Amino acid sequence: MTTPAPGRKRRRTSGRRAPGEHPPAEHPPAGQRPAGPPAAPPAERRPPAAPFPQGERFPAAGPYSPAAPYPAEQYPAAGHAPVEPAPAPAEPASAEPGTAERASGRRSSAMRSAKRSAKPSPRRDSAEEPEGILGRLEAWGLSPVQQKLVLGGAWTAAAAAVIGALLLAIAAIGNDYVPEPPAADTGTAASQPRPAAYRGWPSSKVFAPIAQSKADPLLLPLKDVFAEKTLTEGRITLRLTGTKLDVACAEAVWGRTLTDRLAQAGCTQALRGTYTSADRRYVAQYTLFKLRDAASADGLVSSLATLHRGGWVRPVDPARPLFTADGHSEGSGHAMGHYAGLVWIGRADGAEPDAKDDFVSLSLAVRGAEKAVFRRVVAVAPTP
């Protein structure tokens, strides 16, 4: 036995191989297929697992998952083409920590936007529109009580608008309103003269002492009212041409409405007088009624503003009337305590007044007959 040289160790021949050394490959005999699937390749030849970013979960176990064994090679049957395995779905990788939280927030916002867009639009199609006013109010979200308030306010506004329109129409008509005369007076109204324009004035405080007929029970004599034979105002001079006193006031007027009005006012006297101007250009008539009180006198002169075309005073001399039915004339009413005076003036030819005519002075001149009423005020309440 040969003794080894000192200092050298004997190399052991064991079954352990050095790193990187591969066992010899075993091949089956020619013409013979291996009995089973080939052995898995050594671990060094396995493809390295793809690195996963921090914070991401590893995918489930699969053919190429680090947790799964390396798939064994399988040989397809003869005559069949190999089938490639379907690749696993790729997972999105985050670039940096916190990206997953921001992505989750964006997904939540997108889901909320999708829910809002999925909600039906409040605007309805024409086929779904609610029918009627109540349906529309209910669609607007009004309660039954609010719906009643809205409808009540709408009806109130509509009624107020209608009433306002009627009042405006009546005001626009004014003194031009002509009531239809009663059936019995139709022929009389067409043939009787009457003023084309009229205006009335209520009683003033000056006549307060004679507001009641009880304070002035005496009848006015005809000669006291028409005591002056000539009346002058400005350039107009009137001369008295006729007078008449009627105890029954209905005989001094025509028209059923005016007759009834005088009866209700307690008329006890009707005094009439006619005048002609010195130049015979103008004519005038003055009528004075003695009534129950000042309220009756005010009511008479105000009612004639609309009723004067359906009833007026008669001329003193029907055979020779100063006014004609087709001529132009004007009238006015003046309440003085429990007395009411009616003025009737016009041109003698019945023509309308022009720039040369002064109907104001003509009216003031004929009212000179009212001096008798002022004397009654002084007689009832004398000045101290």
C-alpha positions as CSV (number, residue, x, y, z in Angstrom):
1,M,0.0,0.0,0.0
2,T,1.4,3.2,-1.1
3,T,1.5,6.0,1.5
4,P,0.2,9.3,0.3
5,A,2.4,12.2,0.3
6,P,2.1,14.4,3.4
7,G,0.2,17.6,3.2
8,R,-2.1,16.5,0.5
9,K,-5.6,15.4,1.2
10,R,-7.2,12.7,-0.7
11,R,-10.1,13.9,-3.0
12,R,-13.3,12.3,-2.0
13,T,-15.4,10.7,-4.7
14,S,-19.0,11.0,-3.3
15,G,-22.2,11.5,-5.1
16,R,-22.2,15.2,-4.3
17,R,-21.5,17.4,-7.4
18,A,-20.0,20.7,-7.6
19,P,-22.2,23.7,-8.3
20,G,-22.9,24.2,-11.9
21,E,-22.3,20.6,-12.7
22,H,-25.1,18.8,-14.4
23,P,-25.8,15.1,-14.4
24,P,-25.4,13.3,-17.7
25,A,-28.5,13.3,-19.7
26,E,-30.3,10.0,-20.1
27,H,-31.9,9.4,-23.4
28,P,-34.3,6.6,-24.2
29,P,-33.3,4.1,-26.8
30,A,-34.1,5.0,-30.4
31,G,-37.6,4.4,-31.4
32,Q,-38.9,4.3,-27.8
33,R,-41.0,7.0,-26.2
34,P,-40.4,7.8,-22.6
35,A,-42.6,5.9,-20.2
36,G,-43.7,9.0,-18.4
37,P,-43.4,12.8,-18.6
38,P,-39.9,14.1,-18.6
39,A,-38.4,15.2,-15.4
40,A,-38.7,18.8,-14.4
41,P,-35.7,20.9,-15.3
42,P,-33.4,21.8,-12.6
43,A,-34.4,24.7,-10.4
44,E,-31.7,26.9,-11.9
45,R,-33.4,26.8,-15.3
46,R,-36.8,27.9,-13.9
47,P,-37.8,31.4,-15.1
48,P,-37.6,33.9,-12.2
49,A,-40.9,35.2,-10.8
50,A,-41.8,38.7,-11.9
51,P,-41.3,41.2,-9.1
52,F,-44.5,42.7,-7.6
53,P,-44.7,46.3,-6.5
54,Q,-44.9,47.1,-2.8
55,G,-48.5,47.1,-1.5
56,E,-49.9,44.8,-4.2
57,R,-51.2,41.4,-3.5
58,F,-49.8,38.3,-5.3
59,P,-52.1,36.9,-7.8
60,A,-53.8,33.6,-7.2
61,A,-51.9,30.4,-7.8
62,G,-51.5,29.6,-11.4
63,P,-49.2,28.1,-13.9
64,Y,-46.6,30.8,-13.5
65,S,-47.3,31.8,-9.9
66,P,-44.3,31.7,-7.6
67,A,-46.3,29.5,-5.2
68,A,-47.2,26.9,-7.9
69,P,-44.7,24.3,-9.1
70,Y,-43.2,24.6,-12.5
71,P,-45.6,23.1,-15.0
72,A,-44.5,19.8,-16.4
73,E,-44.0,19.5,-20.1
74,Q,-46.7,17.5,-21.8
75,Y,-46.4,16.2,-25.3
76,P,-49.5,16.4,-27.4
77,A,-51.0,13.4,-29.1
78,A,-49.9,12.6,-32.5
79,G,-51.7,14.5,-35.2
80,H,-52.9,17.4,-32.9
81,A,-51.4,20.9,-32.9
82,P,-50.2,22.2,-29.7
83,V,-52.5,24.6,-27.8
84,E,-51.0,27.6,-26.2
85,P,-52.2,28.2,-22.7
86,A,-54.3,31.4,-22.2
87,P,-52.3,34.1,-20.5
88,A,-53.4,35.2,-17.1
89,P,-55.1,38.7,-16.8
90,A,-52.5,41.3,-16.1
91,E,-53.0,43.2,-12.9
92,P,-52.4,47.0,-13.0
93,A,-49.4,48.1,-11.1
94,S,-49.2,51.1,-8.9
95,A,-46.4,53.5,-9.5
96,E,-46.1,54.6,-5.9
97,P,-47.7,54.0,-2.4
98,G,-51.1,55.6,-1.9
99,T,-52.1,55.2,-5.6
100,A,-54.6,52.5,-4.7
101,E,-56.4,54.7,-2.3
102,R,-56.7,57.5,-4.8
103,A,-57.9,55.1,-7.5
104,S,-60.5,53.8,-5.0
105,G,-61.7,57.4,-4.4
106,R,-61.9,58.0,-8.2
107,R,-64.0,54.8,-8.6
108,S,-66.4,56.0,-5.8
109,S,-66.8,59.4,-7.4
110,A,-67.4,57.7,-10.8
111,M,-70.0,55.4,-9.2
112,R,-71.8,58.4,-7.6
113,S,-71.8,60.3,-11.0
114,A,-73.2,57.2,-12.6
115,K,-76.0,57.0,-10.0
116,R,-76.8,60.7,-10.5
117,S,-76.9,60.2,-14.3
118,A,-79.1,57.1,-13.9
119,K,-81.7,59.1,-11.9
120,P,-84.7,60.1,-14.1
121,S,-84.8,63.7,-15.2
122,P,-87.3,65.9,-13.4
123,R,-88.6,67.1,-16.7
124,R,-91.4,65.0,-18.0
125,D,-92.3,64.1,-21.5
126,S,-95.4,65.6,-23.0
127,A,-97.1,62.2,-22.6
128,E,-96.3,62.2,-18.8
129,E,-97.4,65.8,-18.1
130,P,-99.9,66.0,-15.2
131,E,-103.4,66.9,-16.4
132,G,-105.1,69.9,-14.9
133,I,-104.0,72.7,-12.5
134,L,-104.0,70.4,-9.4
135,G,-101.7,67.9,-11.2
136,R,-99.2,70.7,-12.0
137,L,-99.3,72.0,-8.5
138,E,-98.7,68.5,-7.1
139,A,-95.9,68.0,-9.5
140,W,-94.3,71.2,-8.2
141,G,-94.3,69.7,-4.7
142,L,-97.1,71.8,-3.2
143,S,-99.1,70.3,-0.4
144,P,-103.0,70.2,-0.6
145,V,-103.2,73.3,1.7
146,Q,-100.8,75.2,-0.4
147,Q,-102.7,74.2,-3.5
148,K,-105.9,75.6,-2.1
149,L,-104.2,78.8,-1.1
150,V,-102.7,79.2,-4.7
151,L,-106.1,78.5,-6.3
152,G,-107.9,80.9,-3.9
153,G,-105.4,83.7,-4.6
154,A,-105.7,83.1,-8.3
155,W,-109.5,83.3,-8.2
156,T,-109.4,86.4,-6.0
157,A,-107.0,88.2,-8.4
158,A,-109.2,87.2,-11.4
159,A,-112.4,88.5,-9.6
160,A,-110.6,91.8,-8.7
161,A,-109.4,92.2,-12.3
162,V,-113.0,91.8,-13.6
163,I,-114.4,94.2,-11.0
164,G,-111.7,96.7,-11.8
165,A,-112.5,96.4,-15.5
166,L,-116.2,97.0,-14.9
167,L,-115.4,100.1,-12.7
168,L,-113.2,101.5,-15.4
169,A,-115.8,101.0,-18.0
170,I,-118.5,102.7,-15.9
171,A,-116.1,105.6,-15.1
172,A,-115.3,105.9,-18.8
173,I,-119.0,106.2,-19.6
174,G,-119.5,108.9,-17.0
175,N,-122.2,111.3,-17.8
176,D,-122.7,109.9,-21.3
177,Y,-124.6,107.0,-19.9
178,V,-128.2,107.1,-21.1
179,P,-130.6,104.7,-19.3
180,E,-133.4,103.2,-21.3
181,P,-136.6,105.1,-20.4
182,P,-139.6,103.1,-19.1
183,A,-141.9,101.5,-21.7
184,A,-144.7,104.0,-21.0
185,D,-142.3,107.0,-21.5
186,T,-140.7,105.8,-24.7
187,G,-142.8,108.1,-26.9
188,T,-142.6,111.0,-24.5
189,A,-138.8,110.8,-24.1
190,A,-138.3,110.9,-27.9
191,S,-140.4,114.1,-28.3
192,Q,-139.5,116.0,-25.1
193,P,-136.5,118.4,-25.1
194,R,-133.7,117.8,-22.6
195,P,-130.2,119.0,-22.0
196,A,-127.3,117.3,-23.9
197,A,-124.9,117.8,-20.9
198,Y,-125.6,118.0,-17.2
199,R,-123.6,118.5,-13.9
200,G,-124.7,118.6,-10.3
201,W,-123.4,120.1,-7.1
202,P,-124.3,119.1,-3.5
203,S,-125.3,121.5,-0.7
204,S,-122.7,123.5,1.1
205,K,-122.4,124.5,4.8
206,V,-123.9,127.9,4.1
207,F,-127.3,126.2,3.8
208,A,-127.0,124.1,7.0
209,P,-129.7,126.2,8.9
210,I,-132.3,125.1,6.3
211,A,-131.1,121.5,5.9
212,Q,-134.5,120.3,7.2
213,S,-137.8,121.5,5.9
214,K,-139.1,121.6,9.5
215,A,-136.8,124.5,10.1
216,D,-138.4,126.3,7.1
217,P,-142.0,125.1,6.9
218,L,-143.3,128.1,5.0
219,L,-143.9,127.8,1.2
220,L,-142.0,130.1,-1.0
221,P,-144.2,132.6,-2.9
222,L,-143.7,132.8,-6.6
223,K,-143.2,136.5,-6.5
224,D,-140.3,136.1,-4.0
225,V,-138.4,133.7,-6.2
226,F,-138.9,135.7,-9.4
227,A,-139.0,139.1,-7.8
228,E,-136.5,140.6,-10.2
229,K,-137.6,141.0,-13.8
230,T,-134.1,141.5,-15.1
231,L,-130.9,139.6,-14.2
232,T,-127.5,140.7,-15.3
233,E,-124.1,138.9,-15.3
234,G,-121.2,140.3,-17.3
235,R,-122.4,141.2,-20.7
236,I,-125.5,139.1,-20.6
237,T,-128.8,140.5,-19.5
238,L,-131.9,138.2,-19.0
239,R,-135.5,139.3,-18.9
240,L,-138.2,137.3,-17.2
241,T,-140.8,136.1,-19.7
242,G,-143.0,133.7,-17.7
243,T,-143.5,131.9,-14.3
244,K,-145.5,129.0,-12.9
245,L,-146.1,127.5,-9.5
246,D,-147.1,123.8,-9.1
247,V,-148.0,122.3,-5.8
248,A,-148.0,118.8,-7.4
249,C,-144.4,118.4,-8.5
250,A,-145.2,115.7,-10.9
251,E,-146.9,118.3,-13.2
252,A,-143.6,120.2,-13.6
253,V,-141.6,117.3,-14.9
254,W,-141.8,114.4,-17.4
255,G,-140.4,110.9,-17.0
256,R,-141.6,108.2,-14.6
257,T,-138.2,107.9,-12.9
258,L,-137.9,111.6,-12.1
259,T,-141.5,111.7,-11.0
260,D,-141.0,108.9,-8.5
261,R,-137.8,110.5,-7.3
262,L,-139.6,113.7,-6.4
263,A,-142.3,111.8,-4.6
264,Q,-139.8,110.0,-2.5
265,A,-138.0,113.2,-1.7
266,G,-141.2,114.7,-0.3
267,C,-141.5,117.5,-2.9
268,T,-144.2,120.1,-1.9
269,Q,-143.4,122.9,-4.4
270,A,-142.2,123.4,-8.0
271,L,-141.5,127.0,-9.1
272,R,-140.5,127.7,-12.7
273,G,-139.5,130.8,-14.5
274,T,-138.3,131.5,-18.1
275,Y,-135.9,134.1,-19.4
276,T,-134.7,135.6,-22.8
277,S,-131.6,137.6,-23.3
278,A,-131.8,141.2,-24.3
279,D,-130.2,140.5,-27.7
280,R,-132.5,137.4,-28.1
281,R,-129.5,135.2,-28.5
282,Y,-130.0,133.1,-25.4
283,V,-132.9,131.4,-23.6
284,A,-133.0,130.1,-20.0
285,Q,-135.3,128.4,-17.5
286,Y,-135.0,128.0,-13.7
287,T,-136.9,125.5,-11.6
288,L,-136.8,125.4,-7.8
289,F,-138.1,122.3,-5.8
290,K,-138.9,122.4,-2.1
291,L,-138.0,118.9,-0.7
292,R,-137.9,117.2,2.7
293,D,-134.2,117.6,3.6
294,A,-130.7,118.3,2.3
295,A,-130.1,114.5,1.7
296,S,-133.1,114.4,-0.6
297,A,-131.9,117.5,-2.5
298,D,-128.3,116.0,-2.8
299,G,-129.7,112.7,-4.0
300,L,-131.9,114.4,-6.7
301,V,-129.2,116.5,-8.2
302,S,-126.7,113.7,-8.2
303,S,-129.1,111.1,-9.8
304,L,-129.9,113.5,-12.7
305,A,-126.2,113.1,-13.8
306,T,-127.3,109.8,-15.4
307,L,-131.1,110.1,-15.5
308,H,-131.5,113.6,-17.1
309,R,-132.1,112.1,-20.5
310,G,-134.9,109.9,-19.3
311,G,-136.7,112.7,-17.4
312,W,-136.5,116.5,-17.1
313,V,-138.5,119.5,-16.3
314,R,-141.3,120.7,-18.6
315,P,-141.3,124.1,-20.3
316,V,-143.5,126.8,-18.7
317,D,-145.5,127.3,-21.9
318,P,-145.8,124.1,-23.9
319,A,-147.3,126.0,-26.8
320,R,-144.1,128.1,-27.2
321,P,-141.2,126.1,-25.8
322,L,-137.8,127.8,-25.5
323,F,-136.0,124.5,-26.2
324,T,-136.5,121.9,-28.9
325,A,-135.9,118.2,-28.9
326,D,-133.3,118.4,-31.6
327,G,-131.6,121.5,-30.3
328,H,-128.5,121.8,-28.1
329,S,-128.9,122.8,-24.5
330,E,-127.1,122.3,-21.2
331,G,-128.3,121.8,-17.6
332,S,-127.0,121.8,-14.0
333,G,-128.4,121.0,-10.6
334,H,-127.7,122.8,-7.3
335,A,-128.7,121.6,-3.8
336,M,-129.2,124.3,-1.2
337,G,-130.3,122.9,2.1
338,H,-133.7,121.2,1.5
339,Y,-134.1,123.1,-1.8
340,A,-132.9,121.9,-5.3
341,G,-132.6,124.3,-8.2
342,L,-132.3,123.1,-11.9
343,V,-130.7,125.4,-14.5
344,W,-131.5,125.0,-18.2
345,I,-129.7,127.2,-20.7
346,G,-129.1,127.3,-24.5
347,R,-129.0,129.4,-27.6
348,A,-132.3,130.6,-29.0
349,D,-131.6,128.9,-32.4
350,G,-130.7,125.6,-30.8
351,A,-127.2,125.6,-32.1
352,E,-124.1,124.5,-30.2
353,P,-122.1,127.3,-28.5
354,D,-119.0,128.7,-30.2
355,A,-116.2,130.9,-29.1
356,K,-118.4,133.9,-28.9
357,D,-120.9,132.3,-26.5
358,D,-120.4,132.6,-22.7
359,F,-122.5,129.9,-21.1
360,V,-120.8,130.4,-17.8
361,S,-122.1,133.9,-17.4
362,L,-125.5,132.8,-18.8
363,S,-125.8,130.2,-16.0
364,L,-124.7,132.6,-13.3
365,A,-127.2,135.2,-14.5
366,V,-130.2,132.8,-14.3
367,R,-129.2,131.7,-10.9
368,G,-130.1,135.2,-9.6
369,A,-133.5,133.6,-8.7
370,E,-131.7,131.8,-5.8
371,K,-131.5,135.0,-3.8
372,A,-134.9,134.0,-2.3
373,V,-133.2,130.9,-0.8
374,F,-130.5,133.0,0.8
375,R,-133.1,135.2,2.3
376,R,-134.7,132.0,3.9
377,V,-131.3,131.2,5.5
378,V,-131.1,134.6,7.0
379,A,-134.7,134.4,8.3
380,V,-134.1,131.0,10.0
381,A,-130.7,131.8,11.4
382,P,-130.2,135.5,11.6
383,T,-126.7,136.8,12.1
384,P,-126.0,138.4,15.5
